[in-house]
Amino acid sequence: MEESWLPSRKIMKSIEVNELYKHWLSAKEKAVPCNIIDVREVQEYAQGHVPNATLIALNTVPMRSDAFPMNDAVYVICRSGMRSSQAIEFLEQNYGHQNLINVTGGMLAWVEEEYPVE
């Protein structure tokens, strides 16, 4: 039984890296964008990221909220999934985004699966 005094928490959409890879590969084959936003720091991104991912460091998300498309699916990735979930929660609560998907395991999982990195 749900307590009425407890705040309701929306369940965040998430995706495993193997599913993201399928979306990324399909987009690449069709020569269409796959909206992936990396919220790690510049130096982390420079060490390797999903090809064609856009860098928007977590601390800049409030000032760059307009860079997150509102309509198409947007996959948000970080090192392990924590910062990306923080970015998504902020954007959902403050800007009404409903299309953001957290990449579970982040770049650690992506690299572990030996998916392409640039």
Secondary structure by P-SEA (a helix, b strand, c coil): ccccccccccbbbbbcaaaaaaaaaaaaaaccccbbbbcccaaaaaacccccbbbbccccccccccccccccbbbbbccccaaaaaaaaaaaaccccccbbbbcccaaaaaaaccccc
